[in-house]
Structures are given as C-alpha cells and as structure tokens.
Amino acid sequence: MLLVGRMPPAPSLLAPCGEGSAPPTYVTGFVTDTSHRVGRMAELYDPGDNEPMARRYWLMKCEPDAYSIGDLERDGQTCWEGVRNYQARNFMRDEMQVGHRVLFYASNADPSGVTGLAEVVRTWYPDEYAWKKGHKYFDARSTKDAPVWVMVDVGFVERFSDTVSLATLKTTAALGEMMVVKKGVRLSVQPVTKQEYDIVARLGRH
C-alpha cells in the first residue's frame, strides 16, 4: 500500500491486495440463484439510513502480509492499489463514493476474515503503479492518457479485537447471501448490504 499523507514506502513494501493481472472476467457475483437477484440488488441500494444519497457498503480484501488493519490504524488512510480484475475495478470506479463504509477483510490469513472497519475517503483516480515498468502492477495497456486501472483511498474507522472469521460468516444465517461466503467468488472488492455490514460489525465488537 502507498501510505497517504507521509513519505511512500519502498517499492518492496507495495505488496498485492488485488487479484493479480488477469484477463477480463465478468462475474455477476450477487447470488447464485437468479430468482433472488432483483431482491439482492434492492438490498444493496436500500437507502435505509435516510441520507440524501444512500450510503453503500463494501468488503475489501487484502493479505495481512501486504497491508493489515493494524497498518491502516497506524497510517490513518491509504490508497487501495493493485486491483487487476475488471469487475472489482468497476465497483471502485463506478460505484464507490466518499463516506461509503468498508469491511476490511484479511485474506490468506490464519484465520481469514474481517478484522475491522474502514471508509472511502477519496473516490477513484488512476493506479499509477500500472505505468511503472518493472513494477509488479505494471500493465502496458494502461497509460496516463487512457488509464485502465484505478484506486481509491480508504481511511481507518475501527479495529476488531478478534477476527470475524470466514467460518463464522458462513455459519451466521443472516449472512448466507454475502459474496464472500459463496464458493468460487474471489473478488477482492465486493458489495454488501447494510444489514450484513451491521451484523459483521456487531460480531467484531463482541
């Protein structure tokens, strides 16, 4: 992660949080039973908190060896670079807004799961690492005039004392439609409903 508001770390510390360079994949991802998709989309856009523009909620994955909720707590905010999946990019570019809330998910961890809360503090801008030859995020298709990949900035909100593990998410009945518990869904950026966000936050505060 590039640490916003202070000197950037050495390139060796910029470890991947995205899916790696991959060809375009267009995964619907919301539910496997299409008969429920309309209801699921309505939940994702439910303006339940009566804000002028409904707040959205997300789950964002990062390996803790690359960047952890503890690192975000220390730094205050950071950019979320390295996303190399088209659908995840589209979520960040087309739908994320300042003030949207984030479940910070530690992937490939022991255990994997949600370790805290964050929020979007800056909307999308080009992922400059895609332009840097020799960098692991370099992509020759992306240029300054026509950037392919983007990033957002997220800020620290809360760190849980214990991880809300993937196993816990899978066994909590009300979370059964979360993308993260679906087999084969590996997006590093995923929408969640307000209800799902609130339930996970409560689990993390116990």
N, C-alpha and C positions, 0 to 999 in steps of 0.2 A: 504493500500500500504506500502511496505517496502521502506523507503526513502534511496536511494543510495547516498553514499558519506557523510553520517552522521550517528549518532547512530540510530539503528532501533527503531521504536515506540513500545509502549507497545502492547502486543497481542490484547488487546481490541480495538485498533485503526485499526487493519487489517481487514477492512470490505470488503464484497464480491464485486467484479466487474465482476465476471463470471456468468455463468448460473446456478450454483449450481450442486451438484452431481447428475448426470442423466445418464441413460443408453445410449449406443451409438445411435446417430441419424445421419443419413446421408442425408442431405438436399441439393439438387442441388443449390437452392437459387439464381441463377443468374437472371433468368426471368421465368415467369410462362408460356409463350408461347415458346415452344421448337423450333419453327421455327426460332426464333431470337437468339438462344443460341450461335451459332457459331460467329455471328457478335458481340455479347456482350463480348465473351471471347477475340476476337481480339482487342476490345477497351481496355480491362483490361491490355493487354500486349502490347499496342501500344508504340513503342519507340519514341514518338514524340519529346522528348527533346534531341535527338541525343547523348545520353550518351552511353558509351561502353556497359553497361548493363542497360536496360531500368528501370527507376525508377518506383516503384509501389506505389499505393495509397490505403489507408485503412480508415475505420471508426471503432473506438473502443469505446465501451460503458462502462460507469461507473456511479454508482449513486453518486450524489454530496455529500451525507452524508458520503460516504465511502472515496471518493477522488475526488477533483474538479480540474478544470483548474487553479483556484487560488492556490491550493496546489502545483500543478506542477510548476507554475510560481515561487512560493516561493522556492521550493526544487531544481529546475533545471532539475532533472531527477528522475525517479523512476522505480521500476520493476512492471510488469503487471502480478500479480499472481492471482490465484483463478479461472482460466478458466477451466471449467469442462464439456465442450462439445467437442466431438471428431472433428467435422469439424472446429470449431474455433481453437482448438489446432493445427490441421494440417496446417491451414493458417499460424500460428505463427512459427511452426517448419519447414515446408517445403518451405515456400514462402517468409517470411519476411527477408529483408536484411537491413544492416545499411544504412541509408540515405533515406529509404522509408518514405513517408510523411503520416501523420495521421490526420484525422478529429476527434477531441476529443468530444465525444457525451455524454451529461448528460442525463441519463435515469431515469425514475420515478421522474422527476423534474417538476417544475412549471415555465415555460414550459419545456418539454423535447426538446432537440435539440443540435446542435453543438455549443460549447462555445469557441472553439479556435483550434489552430493547434499544432501538435507535430511531432516528427520524431523518427524513430527507431534508437537507439544509441548502442544497443548490441543485437546480434542475440540470438536465444533460448538457454536456459540452464534449468536444471531440476527445477521444482517448489518444493522447499524444504518443503513447508508447507504441502504437501501431505504425508510427512513422520512423521509428528509430531502428536502423539496420543493425542487426546483431542482437537486438533485444528479443527476449523470448516471446514478447507480444507483437513483434513486427509482422505487418501484413502489407505486402507491396500493393495490394489493391486499394488501400486506404491512403488518401493524400490530404494535404491541408485544404485544398480546394474542394475535394469531394470525400470527406471522411466517411468511412464505413462503420467504424466502431465508436461508441460513446461511453461516457462515465457520468456518474452523479456523485455528489458529496453527501455523506451521512454524518450525523452528529450523535454523540453519546446521550442516552436517556437513563438507562438503569442496567446494573449487572446483577444477575441472579446468584444467590449463594450456592445453588446446586443446578446442574444442567437438567432441563426438562428433556429427557432422553427421547430418541425416536421410538423406543419401545413403549414409553409412556404415551406418546402421541398416538401410537397405533392402538393402544388399549383403552383410550378415552373415547367413549361412544360418540360424543358430540363433535369429535374431530375426524370422523371417518371419511369426510369428503375433502380433506386437505390434500393438495397435490403431493406434498412431501411424503405422505404415507402410502401413495399409490405405487404399485410395482412398476418399474421401468421409467418413472418420471424423474429425470435427473437435472432439471433446470436449476441454475444457481440463483435465479430471480423468479419468484412465484407470487401470484396474488393470493391473499387470504381474506376471509370475511372479518368484519368487526367482532362478531361473536367468537370466531376462532382465535383472534388476537387476544381478546379479553380473557378467554379460558386459559390460554397458554400463559398469559401474564399472571393470572391468579395461581396457576400451578408453580410458576417460578418464584412466587413470593411466599410460598408455604415453608 
